[in-house]
Amino acid sequence: MMTRDTPSGDQMPDPTMGAAPAWRRLWPVAVLLVALALVYASGLHRFLTFEALAEHRTLLLGWVAAEPLLAGTAFGLLYAGVVAFSLPGGAVMSLAAGFLFGPVLGTGIVVVAATAGACLVFLAARHVLGRTLAGRGGPLLARVGEELRRDGFWYLLSLRLIPVVPFWLANLAPALAGMPFRAYASATAIGIIPGTAVYVGIGNGLGQVFDAGGQPDLGVVLSPGILLPLLGLAALSLAGAWWRRRRRGAD
């Protein structure tokens, strides 16, 4: 496999090079297409609004109570599909996870599903779309890719911790930068836990909001009491990257 030098002197595989077998390159896209077909065939996409969730909440809560394993699995697959295709409704589903499954189990389902969806995007971008997307991402994607090549895990962790960073950017840039899959998956899973817990926690109180005929206030996620701690965690992860870079320079 062809490699390229990184600013730190290490070599990372070039995602646009190499001739992997066709099935290894195409299976992530096949999985994405099957997931999208299942989502629309099942009609679950119609529930990706607060209005639909409020209207069908008795039905959904009854289903979760009667078939918790099936309901959790179906919800997780739907969430992974939403993430993989960057479909609207991710925030609604995060709130719905708290409403339907509670804060602890809901957070776990969302973290696993969102990580799985992000990993599918990563693999598709690396093995199928790498040649097409390389050099076409613009200066923002190029800048993020440069930082990822220096300190991939810590830099991606900081991106995941900041709720205003577009999820698609944090999915595509590591694949095009040649970031190792294991580091990508672990940084994604760890980095989305705090923000997910906030959304799911808000969703746990949706029943009272619906009873009052209101809508959940997602602006609370950007309030100083929540945003500042998340930014603090992101700063700590960047500090870890800076420290590793400094130690490499001292060696």
C-alpha positions in Angstrom: 0.0 0.0 0.0 1.3 3.5 -0.8 1.9 5.8 2.1 2.6 9.5 2.5 4.7 11.4 5.1 2.9 13.3 7.8 4.1 16.5 9.4 5.2 14.5 12.5 7.4 12.3 10.3 5.2 9.2 10.6 3.7 7.6 7.5 0.0 7.1 7.1 -1.8 5.2 4.3 -3.0 7.3 1.5 -6.8 6.7 1.2 -6.8 7.6 -2.5 -4.1 4.9 -3.3 -4.1 1.1 -3.4 -6.2 -1.4 -5.2 -8.3 -3.3 -2.6 -10.6 -6.0 -3.8 -13.9 -4.6 -5.0 -16.0 -6.2 -2.3 -13.8 -4.6 0.4 -14.2 -1.2 -1.2 -18.0 -1.4 -2.0 -19.5 -3.1 1.1 -19.8 0.1 3.2 -21.8 1.7 0.3 -23.9 -1.4 0.0 -24.7 -1.4 3.8 -25.6 2.3 3.6 -28.0 1.7 0.6 -29.6 -1.2 2.4 -30.1 0.8 5.6 -31.6 3.7 3.6 -34.0 1.3 1.9 -35.1 -0.3 5.2 -35.7 3.1 6.8 -38.0 4.2 4.0 -39.7 0.8 3.6 -40.5 0.7 7.3 -41.9 4.2 7.4 -39.9 5.0 10.5 -38.6 8.2 8.8 -42.1 9.7 9.3 -41.4 9.9 13.1 -38.4 12.2 12.7 -40.4 15.3 13.8 -41.5 16.5 17.2 -45.1 16.6 16.0 -45.1 12.9 14.9 -43.3 11.9 18.2 -46.0 13.7 20.2 -48.9 12.3 18.2 -47.6 8.7 18.3 -46.0 8.7 21.7 -48.5 6.3 23.3 -47.9 3.8 20.5 -44.1 4.1 20.7 -44.0 3.8 24.5 -46.2 0.8 24.3 -43.9 -0.8 21.7 -40.8 -0.2 23.8 -42.5 -1.7 26.9 -43.7 -4.8 25.0 -40.6 -5.4 22.8 -37.7 -3.5 24.4 -34.9 -5.4 22.6 -36.6 -5.1 19.2 -37.5 -1.5 19.7 -33.9 -0.6 20.9 -32.4 -2.4 17.9 -34.8 -0.8 15.4 -34.2 2.6 16.9 -30.4 2.1 16.8 -30.5 1.1 13.1 -32.6 4.0 12.2 -30.3 6.4 14.1 -27.2 4.9 12.4 -28.9 5.5 9.0 -29.7 9.1 9.8 -26.1 9.7 10.8 -24.7 7.8 7.8 -26.7 9.8 5.3 -26.6 13.1 7.2 -30.4 13.1 7.2 -32.3 15.8 9.2 -33.8 14.4 12.4 -30.7 13.5 14.4 -31.5 16.0 17.2 -35.1 14.8 17.3 -34.0 11.2 17.6 -31.5 12.0 20.4 -34.4 13.6 22.3 -36.6 10.6 21.5 -34.0 8.2 22.8 -34.3 9.9 26.2 -38.1 10.0 26.0 -38.5 6.3 25.0 -35.5 4.6 26.8 -34.5 6.8 29.6 -31.3 8.8 30.1 -28.8 5.9 30.6 -30.0 3.3 28.1 -31.0 6.1 25.6 -27.5 7.6 25.8 -25.9 4.1 25.2 -28.1 3.4 22.2 -27.4 6.8 20.6 -23.6 6.6 21.2 -23.4 3.1 19.7 -25.7 3.9 16.7 -24.0 7.3 16.0 -20.6 5.7 16.1 -21.7 2.9 13.8 -23.1 5.3 11.3 -20.0 7.5 11.4 -17.8 4.5 10.9 -19.8 3.5 7.8 -19.3 7.0 6.4 -15.6 6.8 7.2 -15.2 3.5 5.4 -17.2 4.6 2.4 -15.2 7.8 2.1 -11.9 6.0 2.4 -12.5 3.0 0.1 -15.0 4.3 -2.4 -15.1 8.1 -2.5 -11.5 8.9 -1.6 -10.3 9.6 -5.2 -13.4 11.7 -5.9 -13.3 13.8 -2.7 -9.5 14.2 -2.5 -8.6 17.8 -3.3 -12.3 18.9 -3.6 -13.1 19.5 0.0 -12.0 23.1 0.0 -9.7 25.0 2.4 -11.6 24.1 5.6 -11.4 20.3 4.9 -7.8 20.7 4.0 -7.0 22.5 7.2 -8.8 20.0 9.4 -7.0 17.2 7.5 -3.6 18.7 8.2 -4.4 18.8 12.0 -5.7 15.2 11.9 -2.5 14.0 10.3 -0.5 15.6 13.2 -2.6 14.4 16.1 -5.5 12.5 14.8 -7.1 11.0 18.0 -6.9 14.1 20.1 -7.9 16.6 17.4 -10.9 14.5 16.4 -11.8 14.1 20.0 -12.0 17.9 20.3 -14.1 18.2 17.2 -16.6 15.6 18.5 -16.8 17.4 21.9 -17.9 20.7 20.3 -21.6 20.5 19.5 -21.5 23.2 16.8 -18.9 21.3 14.6 -20.7 19.8 11.6 -20.9 16.0 12.0 -20.2 15.4 8.3 -17.0 17.3 8.5 -15.8 15.2 11.4 -16.8 12.1 9.5 -15.1 12.8 6.2 -11.9 14.7 7.1 -10.3 11.8 9.0 -11.0 9.3 6.2 -9.4 11.6 3.6 -6.5 12.4 6.0 -5.6 8.7 6.3 -6.5 8.4 10.0 -6.4 4.8 11.4 -9.9 3.4 11.7 -9.4 2.3 15.3 -8.4 5.7 16.4 -11.3 7.3 14.5 -13.9 4.9 16.0 -12.6 5.4 19.6 -12.3 9.2 19.4 -15.8 9.3 17.9 -17.4 7.1 20.6 -15.7 8.9 23.5 -16.2 12.4 22.0 -19.9 12.2 21.4 -20.8 11.0 24.9 -21.1 14.4 26.7 -23.2 16.1 24.0 -25.4 13.0 23.6 -26.0 12.8 27.3 -27.2 16.4 27.3 -29.7 15.8 24.4 -30.9 12.5 25.8 -31.3 14.1 29.2 -33.5 16.9 27.8 -35.5 14.2 25.9 -36.2 12.4 29.2 -38.5 15.2 30.1 -40.4 15.4 26.8 -43.5 13.9 28.3 -44.1 17.0 30.4 -43.4 19.2 27.4 -45.9 17.4 25.2 -48.5 17.4 28.0 -48.2 21.2 28.1 -48.6 21.4 24.3 -45.1 22.9 23.9 -41.9 22.2 22.0 -38.5 21.3 23.6 -36.0 24.2 23.7 -32.8 23.0 22.0 -31.2 26.4 22.6 -30.4 25.2 26.1 -27.6 23.1 24.5 -25.8 26.4 23.6 -26.4 28.0 27.0 -23.2 28.8 28.9 -23.9 26.3 31.6 -23.7 23.4 29.0 -21.6 24.8 26.2 -18.7 26.0 28.4 -18.0 22.6 30.0 -18.1 21.0 26.6 -15.7 23.6 25.2 -13.5 23.0 28.3 -13.4 19.3 27.5 -12.5 20.1 23.9 -9.7 22.4 25.1 -8.3 19.6 27.3 -8.2 17.2 24.3 -6.4 19.9 22.3 -4.0 20.3 25.2 -3.2 16.6 25.0 -2.4 16.9 21.3 -0.2 19.9 22.0 1.7 18.0 24.8 2.3 15.0 22.5 3.5 17.3 19.8 5.9 19.0 22.2 7.3 15.7 23.5 7.9 14.5 19.9 9.8 17.8 19.2 11.9 17.2 22.3 12.9 13.7 21.4 
